[in-house]
Amino acid sequence: MTILLAVPRGFCAGVDRAVQIVELALEKYGSPVYVRHEIVHNRYVVESLRDKGAIFVEELDEIPDTDAPVVFSAHGVPKSVPENATKRKIFFLDATCPLVSKVHMEAERHHRQGLEIVLIGHAGHPEVIGTMGQLPDGVVKLVESATQARTFEAKDPEKLAYITQTTLSIDDTKEIVDILRERFPAILSPHKEDICYATTNRQVSVKNIAPRCDRLIVVGAPNSSNSQRLVEVAQRAGCKHATLLQRAEEIDWSDYQDINTIGVTAGASAPEVLVDEIIAAFGERFETRVEAVSTADENVSFKLPRELLGSS
């Protein structure tokens, strides 16, 4: 059995930074460190940090009055969250991915310019909630599909801009953007694509290997948008039997009998240890050959909060 290993895959710079923030906060301040929402969408990562002393909550009101630090997740939060934290004199560390923060700043700039804002994204996703929450209710209009793009009514077609969630399907987003541009030629687009480099690179990598695979595994969590998009991309690119798995224990081995080639990749919030675990599981049952297939080199890194730098 040949295992085609997509490169790049797994942790992106934003996820790596967010996890480091929690780990460094635990080292510097000790346990507990509170984390609002899952720091990233991966159960293994969350449980590993919980074992080290992190306490995960969904809202600030679940946190007692405390001197312990609170970390905001990589997905970003509505402005009301740090405002409430400040009112309660909570010490917080913001692990929002800088590429998500870029989208927040775009939204605020468009609003200052008097533009109506369309956000392309998935309702209910923490990143979308955070982005829409940068501005007053009703200012940002959510468009989730090509169908909605065709029926969206602008207040003024000459005063319109769009932004996007960072973890979307490149192809789906292009379809939506093309429709909006056709209907509203004056619509302003981001200076640089909002879909992040890691999402783009992982989708391109999957497109490259999918046609060669009998089956393809995406390592990631069901609530991870970028991981779900990788499954869809693989299926569209020629591998109908693409599936999302969190751990090797979820593999249905009956699906992999008489298979010549499988593909393996990982969403941006899935650590490499889980990929290694799945490859090892196949190695225990089959004679395997692993072939890394690279489509891009990544050397992106983001600065850590200054509060965590230096001596403890």
KOLDOLUM-556818 format. One record per residue (C-alpha): residue in three letters; residue number from 1; x, y, z. Coordinates in nm, 4 decimals, always signed. Each point is the difference from the previous one (the first is absolute). Layout:
<Ala, NUM, <X, Y, Z>>
...
***
This chain:
<Met, 1, <+0.0000, +0.0000, +0.0000>>
<Thr, 2, <+0.1281, +0.3443, -0.0934>>
<Ile, 3, <-0.0777, +0.2839, +0.2397>>
<Leu, 4, <+0.0125, +0.3406, -0.1681>>
<Leu, 5, <+0.0752, +0.2511, +0.2735>>
<Ala, 6, <-0.1128, +0.3519, -0.0864>>
<Val, 7, <+0.2500, +0.2796, +0.0618>>
<Pro, 8, <-0.0770, +0.2470, +0.1481>>
<Arg, 9, <-0.2509, -0.1286, +0.2545>>
<Gly, 10, <-0.0872, +0.0411, +0.3651>>
<Phe, 11, <+0.0758, +0.2906, +0.2312>>
<Cys, 12, <+0.0063, +0.3468, -0.1523>>
<Ala, 13, <+0.1845, +0.2948, +0.1542>>
<Gly, 14, <-0.3174, +0.1359, +0.1639>>
<Val, 15, <-0.0824, -0.3309, +0.1679>>
<Asp, 16, <+0.3606, -0.0520, +0.1080>>
<Arg, 17, <+0.0020, +0.3488, +0.1562>>
<Ala, 18, <-0.3317, -0.0555, +0.1805>>
<Val, 19, <+0.1105, -0.3302, +0.1533>>
<Gln, 20, <+0.3333, +0.1551, +0.1028>>
<Ile, 21, <-0.1847, +0.2854, +0.1718>>
<Val, 22, <-0.1901, -0.2413, +0.2235>>
<Glu, 23, <+0.3094, -0.2100, +0.0726>>
<Leu, 24, <+0.2168, +0.3040, +0.0787>>
<Ala, 25, <-0.2746, +0.1505, +0.2184>>
<Leu, 26, <-0.0111, -0.3247, +0.1998>>
<Glu, 27, <+0.3791, +0.0072, +0.0366>>
<Lys, 28, <+0.0112, +0.3661, +0.1031>>
<Tyr, 29, <-0.3109, +0.0354, +0.2153>>
<Gly, 30, <-0.0717, -0.3581, +0.1022>>
<Ser, 31, <-0.3325, -0.1822, -0.0012>>
<Pro, 32, <-0.2740, +0.0824, -0.0606>>
<Val, 33, <+0.0005, +0.1889, -0.3263>>
<Tyr, 34, <-0.3511, +0.0534, -0.1311>>
<Val, 35, <-0.0683, -0.0278, -0.3732>>
<Arg, 36, <-0.3153, +0.1417, -0.1548>>
<His, 37, <-0.1243, -0.2538, -0.2569>>
<Glu, 38, <+0.2242, -0.2758, -0.1367>>
<Ile, 39, <+0.3363, +0.1649, -0.0654>>
<Val, 40, <-0.0056, -0.1776, -0.3371>>
<His, 41, <-0.2475, -0.2537, -0.1340>>
<Asn, 42, <+0.1766, -0.3219, +0.0931>>
<Arg, 43, <-0.0996, -0.2284, +0.2851>>
<Tyr, 44, <+0.3515, -0.1429, +0.0463>>
<Val, 45, <+0.1499, +0.3485, +0.0345>>
<Val, 46, <-0.2719, +0.1132, +0.2395>>
<Glu, 47, <+0.0302, -0.3084, +0.2191>>
<Ser, 48, <+0.3799, +0.0270, +0.0051>>
<Leu, 49, <-0.0228, +0.3593, +0.1221>>
<Arg, 50, <-0.2707, -0.0935, +0.2507>>
<Asp, 51, <+0.2347, -0.2642, +0.1422>>
<Lys, 52, <+0.2616, +0.2741, +0.0483>>
<Gly, 53, <-0.2406, +0.2202, +0.1957>>
<Ala, 54, <-0.2068, +0.1954, -0.2533>>
<Ile, 55, <-0.3703, +0.0445, +0.0746>>
<Phe, 56, <-0.2235, +0.0442, -0.3028>>
<Val, 57, <-0.3189, +0.2055, +0.0176>>
<Glu, 58, <-0.2413, +0.1304, -0.2615>>
<Glu, 59, <-0.0700, +0.3393, +0.1594>>
<Leu, 60, <+0.1734, +0.2313, +0.2456>>
<Asp, 61, <-0.2847, -0.0225, +0.2510>>
<Glu, 62, <+0.1058, -0.3597, +0.0660>>
<Ile, 63, <+0.3286, +0.1305, +0.1423>>
<Pro, 64, <+0.0079, +0.0964, +0.3695>>
<Asp, 65, <+0.1674, +0.3196, +0.1172>>
<Thr, 66, <+0.3637, -0.0929, -0.0379>>
<Asp, 67, <+0.3516, +0.1259, -0.0646>>
<Ala, 68, <+0.0550, -0.2893, -0.2398>>
<Pro, 69, <+0.0477, +0.0912, -0.3678>>
<Val, 70, <-0.2696, -0.0594, -0.2572>>
<Val, 71, <+0.0931, -0.0850, -0.3590>>
<Phe, 72, <-0.2257, +0.0829, -0.2946>>
<Ser, 73, <+0.0012, -0.2669, -0.2709>>
<Ala, 74, <+0.1683, +0.0186, -0.3405>>
<His, 75, <-0.3367, +0.0546, -0.1700>>
<Gly, 76, <-0.0413, +0.3513, +0.1388>>
<Val, 77, <-0.2726, +0.1440, +0.2215>>
<Pro, 78, <-0.2641, +0.2734, -0.0252>>
<Lys, 79, <+0.1116, +0.3369, +0.1391>>
<Ser, 80, <-0.2398, -0.0447, +0.2899>>
<Val, 81, <+0.2182, -0.2799, +0.1424>>
<Pro, 82, <+0.3192, +0.2005, +0.0725>>
<Glu, 83, <-0.2216, +0.2917, +0.1074>>
<Asn, 84, <-0.1708, -0.2208, +0.2588>>
<Ala, 85, <+0.3341, -0.1436, +0.1078>>
<Thr, 86, <+0.1360, +0.3501, +0.0545>>
<Lys, 87, <-0.3063, +0.0977, +0.2050>>
<Arg, 88, <+0.0573, -0.3034, +0.2215>>
<Lys, 89, <+0.3735, +0.0802, +0.0211>>
<Ile, 90, <+0.0822, -0.3387, -0.1510>>
<Phe, 91, <+0.3538, -0.0402, -0.1298>>
<Phe, 92, <-0.0381, -0.1381, -0.3514>>
<Leu, 93, <+0.2280, -0.1165, -0.2784>>
<Asp, 94, <-0.1336, +0.0198, -0.3541>>
<Ala, 95, <+0.0948, -0.3028, -0.2114>>
<Thr, 96, <-0.2026, +0.1166, -0.3014>>
<Cys, 97, <+0.1828, -0.0974, -0.3182>>
<Pro, 98, <+0.1563, +0.3147, -0.1520>>
<Leu, 99, <-0.1595, -0.0893, -0.3343>>
<Val, 100, <-0.3426, +0.0037, +0.1673>>
<Ser, 101, <+0.0875, +0.3324, +0.1625>>
<Lys, 102, <+0.0777, +0.1302, -0.3491>>
<Val, 103, <-0.3598, -0.0780, -0.1038>>
<His, 104, <-0.1273, +0.1785, +0.3125>>
<Met, 105, <+0.1974, +0.3108, -0.0942>>
<Glu, 106, <-0.1332, -0.0126, -0.3565>>
<Ala, 107, <-0.3563, -0.0108, +0.1306>>
<Glu, 108, <+0.0602, +0.3007, +0.2239>>
<Arg, 109, <+0.1647, +0.1959, -0.2827>>
<His, 110, <-0.2896, -0.0682, -0.2378>>
<His, 111, <-0.2464, +0.1067, +0.2688>>
<Arg, 112, <+0.1858, +0.3268, +0.0577>>
<Gln, 113, <-0.0217, +0.0635, -0.3732>>
<Gly, 114, <-0.3767, -0.0395, +0.0106>>
<Leu, 115, <-0.0048, -0.3276, -0.1954>>
<Glu, 116, <-0.2469, -0.2838, +0.0428>>
<Ile, 117, <+0.1948, -0.3179, +0.0817>>
<Val, 118, <-0.0621, -0.3506, -0.1294>>
<Leu, 119, <+0.1721, -0.2800, +0.1923>>
<Ile, 120, <+0.0370, -0.3273, -0.1889>>
<Gly, 121, <+0.0065, -0.2762, +0.2594>>
<His, 122, <-0.1851, -0.2654, +0.1980>>
<Ala, 123, <-0.2653, +0.1048, +0.2512>>
<Gly, 124, <+0.0791, -0.0959, +0.3573>>
<His, 125, <+0.3734, -0.0529, -0.0524>>
<Pro, 126, <+0.1960, +0.1734, +0.2781>>
<Glu, 127, <+0.2065, +0.1954, -0.2529>>
<Val, 128, <-0.3153, +0.1330, -0.1675>>
<Ile, 129, <-0.1530, +0.0890, +0.3374>>
<Gly, 130, <+0.3199, +0.1822, +0.0929>>
<Thr, 131, <+0.0241, +0.1898, -0.3288>>
<Met, 132, <-0.3652, +0.1064, +0.0000>>
<Gly, 133, <+0.0432, +0.1009, +0.3636>>
<Gln, 134, <+0.2619, +0.2622, -0.0874>>
<Leu, 135, <-0.2798, +0.2333, -0.1096>>
<Pro, 136, <-0.3538, +0.0831, +0.1192>>
<Asp, 137, <-0.2718, -0.2600, -0.0591>>
<Gly, 138, <-0.1299, -0.0065, -0.3562>>
<Val, 139, <+0.2927, +0.1847, -0.1566>>
<Val, 140, <+0.1657, -0.3151, -0.1410>>
<Lys, 141, <-0.2188, -0.2121, -0.2306>>
<Leu, 142, <+0.0827, -0.3707, -0.0202>>
<Val, 143, <-0.0041, -0.1814, -0.3343>>
<Glu, 144, <+0.0567, -0.3755, +0.0217>>
<Ser, 145, <-0.0649, -0.1254, -0.3525>>
<Ala, 146, <-0.0215, +0.0823, -0.3683>>
<Thr, 147, <-0.3792, -0.0063, +0.0329>>
<Gln, 148, <+0.0097, +0.2659, +0.2699>>
<Ala, 149, <+0.2454, +0.2044, -0.2076>>
<Arg, 150, <-0.2529, +0.0033, -0.2866>>
<Thr, 151, <-0.2818, +0.1256, +0.2245>>
<Phe, 152, <+0.1935, +0.2434, +0.2207>>
<Glu, 153, <-0.1407, +0.3517, -0.0174>>
<Ala, 154, <+0.2439, +0.2865, +0.0542>>
<Lys, 155, <-0.1148, +0.3249, +0.1534>>
<Asp, 156, <+0.2230, +0.1860, -0.2460>>
<Pro, 157, <+0.1806, -0.2035, -0.2696>>
<Glu, 158, <+0.2653, +0.2743, -0.0200>>
<Lys, 159, <+0.0868, -0.0264, +0.3700>>
<Leu, 160, <+0.0728, -0.3666, +0.0584>>
<Ala, 161, <+0.2976, -0.2092, +0.1111>>
<Tyr, 162, <+0.0561, -0.3669, +0.0755>>
<Ile, 163, <+0.2217, -0.1864, +0.2439>>
<Thr, 164, <+0.0266, -0.3748, +0.0607>>
<Gln, 165, <+0.0537, -0.2581, +0.2690>>
<Thr, 166, <+0.3615, -0.1185, -0.0182>>
<Thr, 167, <-0.0693, -0.3747, -0.0179>>
<Leu, 168, <-0.2361, -0.0312, -0.2969>>
<Ser, 169, <+0.0138, -0.2082, -0.3158>>
<Ile, 170, <+0.1950, +0.1994, -0.2580>>
<Asp, 171, <-0.2256, -0.1189, -0.2830>>
<Asp, 172, <-0.3298, +0.0599, +0.1825>>
<Thr, 173, <+0.1128, +0.3466, +0.1035>>
<Lys, 174, <+0.1074, +0.0870, -0.3535>>
<Glu, 175, <-0.3457, -0.0954, -0.1273>>
<Ile, 176, <-0.1678, +0.2238, +0.2578>>
<Val, 177, <+0.2391, +0.2891, -0.0669>>
<Asp, 178, <-0.0492, -0.0296, -0.3770>>
<Ile, 179, <-0.3770, +0.0263, +0.0462>>
<Leu, 180, <+0.0320, +0.3035, +0.2281>>
<Arg, 181, <+0.2392, +0.1709, -0.2422>>
<Glu, 182, <-0.2300, -0.0658, -0.2931>>
<Arg, 183, <-0.3017, +0.1388, +0.1876>>
<Phe, 184, <+0.1882, +0.2846, +0.1712>>
<Pro, 185, <+0.2953, +0.1090, -0.2167>>
<Ala, 186, <+0.1028, +0.2706, +0.2492>>
<Ile, 187, <+0.0384, -0.2428, +0.2925>>
<Leu, 188, <+0.3335, +0.0383, +0.1808>>
<Ser, 189, <+0.2092, -0.3119, +0.0566>>
<Pro, 190, <+0.2734, -0.0619, +0.2598>>
<His, 191, <+0.3421, +0.1443, -0.0863>>
<Lys, 192, <+0.1309, -0.3530, +0.0538>>
<Glu, 193, <-0.2107, -0.3165, +0.0050>>
<Asp, 194, <-0.1669, -0.0623, +0.3360>>
<Ile, 195, <+0.0186, -0.3790, -0.0355>>
<Cys, 196, <+0.3231, -0.0709, +0.1827>>
<Tyr, 197, <+0.3189, -0.1363, -0.1550>>
<Ala, 198, <-0.0268, -0.3260, +0.1964>>
<Thr, 199, <-0.3568, -0.0728, -0.1099>>
<Thr, 200, <+0.0988, +0.0707, -0.3608>>
<Asn, 201, <+0.3178, -0.2087, +0.0126>>
<Arg, 202, <-0.1719, -0.2999, +0.1573>>
<Gln, 203, <-0.2791, +0.0044, -0.2564>>
<Val, 204, <+0.2469, +0.0244, -0.2886>>
<Ser, 205, <+0.1983, -0.2903, +0.1452>>
<Val, 206, <-0.3111, -0.2167, +0.0278>>
<Lys, 207, <-0.1068, +0.0854, -0.3553>>
<Asn, 208, <+0.3418, -0.1204, -0.1130>>
<Ile, 209, <-0.0142, -0.3453, +0.1603>>
<Ala, 210, <-0.3745, -0.0751, -0.0054>>
<Pro, 211, <-0.0160, -0.1282, -0.3616>>
<Arg, 212, <+0.2667, -0.2592, +0.0857>>
<Cys, 213, <-0.1756, -0.1326, +0.3123>>
<Asp, 214, <-0.2493, -0.2845, +0.0444>>
<Arg, 215, <-0.0809, +0.1495, +0.3398>>
<Leu, 216, <+0.1110, +0.3112, +0.1833>>
<Ile, 217, <+0.0085, +0.0774, +0.3729>>
<Val, 218, <-0.0202, +0.3512, +0.1374>>
<Val, 219, <+0.1174, +0.0093, +0.3599>>
<Gly, 220, <-0.2078, +0.2585, +0.1820>>
<Ala, 221, <-0.3033, +0.0764, +0.2134>>
<Pro, 222, <-0.3640, +0.0048, -0.1148>>
<Asn, 223, <-0.0325, +0.3627, +0.1160>>
<Ser, 224, <+0.3132, +0.1082, -0.1880>>
<Ser, 225, <-0.1077, +0.2010, -0.3048>>
<Asn, 226, <+0.3293, -0.0309, -0.1854>>
<Ser, 227, <+0.0083, -0.3783, +0.0583>>
<Gln, 228, <-0.3555, -0.0444, -0.1305>>
<Arg, 229, <+0.0906, +0.2037, -0.3075>>
<Leu, 230, <+0.2943, -0.2333, -0.0694>>
<Val, 231, <-0.2380, -0.2965, -0.0169>>
<Glu, 232, <-0.2195, +0.1856, -0.2486>>
<Val, 233, <+0.2989, +0.1096, -0.2073>>
<Ala, 234, <+0.1311, -0.3574, -0.0195>>
<Gln, 235, <-0.3382, -0.1343, -0.1094>>
<Arg, 236, <-0.0332, +0.2619, -0.2726>>
<Ala, 237, <+0.3576, -0.0542, -0.1145>>
<Gly, 238, <-0.0536, -0.3681, -0.0761>>
<Cys, 239, <+0.0060, -0.1985, +0.3244>>
<Lys, 240, <-0.3621, -0.0762, +0.0837>>
<His, 241, <+0.0970, -0.1992, +0.3056>>
<Ala, 242, <+0.1487, +0.2814, +0.2078>>
<Thr, 243, <-0.0785, -0.0071, +0.3699>>
<Leu, 244, <+0.0675, +0.2012, +0.3153>>
<Leu, 245, <+0.1576, -0.1835, +0.2946>>
<Gln, 246, <+0.1099, +0.1309, +0.3396>>
<Arg, 247, <+0.2121, -0.2991, +0.1085>>
<Ala, 248, <+0.1285, -0.3318, -0.1324>>
<Glu, 249, <-0.2510, -0.1817, +0.2212>>
<Glu, 250, <-0.2788, +0.1305, -0.2286>>
<Ile, 251, <+0.1328, -0.1786, -0.3095>>
<Asp, 252, <-0.2443, -0.2530, -0.1440>>
<Trp, 253, <+0.2488, -0.2544, -0.1290>>
<Ser, 254, <-0.2594, -0.1674, -0.2207>>
<Asp, 255, <+0.0183, +0.3100, -0.2214>>
<Tyr, 256, <+0.3699, -0.0500, -0.0702>>
<Gln, 257, <+0.0198, -0.3585, -0.1240>>
<Asp, 258, <+0.1328, -0.0392, -0.3549>>
<Ile, 259, <+0.0951, +0.3695, -0.0114>>
<Asn, 260, <+0.3160, +0.0977, -0.1864>>
<Thr, 261, <+0.0369, +0.3682, +0.0826>>
<Ile, 262, <-0.1298, +0.2180, +0.2811>>
<Gly, 263, <+0.0543, +0.3678, +0.0616>>
<Val, 264, <+0.0559, +0.1544, +0.3421>>
<Thr, 265, <-0.0169, +0.3651, +0.0947>>
<Ala, 266, <-0.0936, +0.1994, +0.3095>>
<Gly, 267, <-0.1987, +0.3125, +0.0668>>
<Ala, 268, <+0.1757, +0.3107, +0.1298>>
<Ser, 269, <-0.0969, -0.0760, +0.3600>>
<Ala, 270, <+0.1092, -0.3665, +0.0014>>
<Pro, 271, <+0.3420, -0.0789, +0.1541>>
<Glu, 272, <+0.2508, -0.2158, -0.1849>>
<Val, 273, <-0.0058, -0.2658, +0.2737>>
<Leu, 274, <-0.3488, -0.1018, -0.1215>>
<Val, 275, <+0.1249, -0.0384, -0.3573>>
<Asp, 276, <+0.2885, -0.2140, +0.1253>>
<Glu, 277, <-0.2474, -0.2109, +0.1987>>
<Ile, 278, <-0.2097, -0.0736, -0.3101>>
<Ile, 279, <+0.3005, -0.0815, -0.2181>>
<Ala, 280, <+0.1300, -0.2345, +0.2711>>
<Ala, 281, <-0.3390, -0.1721, +0.0191>>
<Phe, 282, <+0.0111, -0.0729, -0.3733>>
<Gly, 283, <+0.3598, -0.1174, +0.0319>>
<Glu, 284, <-0.1057, -0.2582, +0.2593>>
<Arg, 285, <-0.2580, -0.1534, -0.2364>>
<Phe, 286, <+0.1448, +0.0449, -0.3470>>
<Glu, 287, <+0.3304, +0.0183, -0.1774>>
<Thr, 288, <+0.0141, +0.3743, -0.0611>>
<Arg, 289, <+0.2102, +0.2500, -0.1882>>
<Val, 290, <-0.0327, +0.3660, +0.1006>>
<Glu, 291, <+0.0500, +0.2639, -0.2679>>
<Ala, 292, <-0.0017, +0.3666, +0.1025>>
<Val, 293, <-0.1478, +0.2188, -0.2758>>
<Ser, 294, <+0.0855, +0.3675, +0.0412>>
<Thr, 295, <-0.1748, +0.2908, -0.1716>>
<Ala, 296, <+0.1242, +0.2897, +0.2176>>
<Asp, 297, <+0.2541, +0.0966, +0.2639>>
<Glu, 298, <-0.1263, +0.1787, +0.3101>>
<Asn, 299, <+0.2189, +0.2152, +0.2241>>
<Val, 300, <-0.2598, +0.2304, +0.1553>>
<Ser, 301, <+0.0152, +0.0841, +0.3694>>
<Phe, 302, <-0.1836, +0.2518, +0.2182>>
<Lys, 303, <+0.1224, +0.1925, +0.3020>>
<Leu, 304, <-0.1125, -0.1002, +0.3467>>
<Pro, 305, <-0.1636, +0.2486, +0.2397>>
<Arg, 306, <+0.2665, +0.2082, +0.1750>>
<Glu, 307, <-0.1417, -0.1016, +0.3393>>
<Leu, 308, <+0.1277, -0.3543, -0.0605>>
<Leu, 309, <+0.3470, +0.0958, -0.1172>>
<Gly, 310, <+0.2962, +0.0313, +0.2333>>
<Ser, 311, <+0.0462, -0.1409, +0.3471>>
<Ser, 312, <-0.2858, -0.1387, +0.2086>>
***
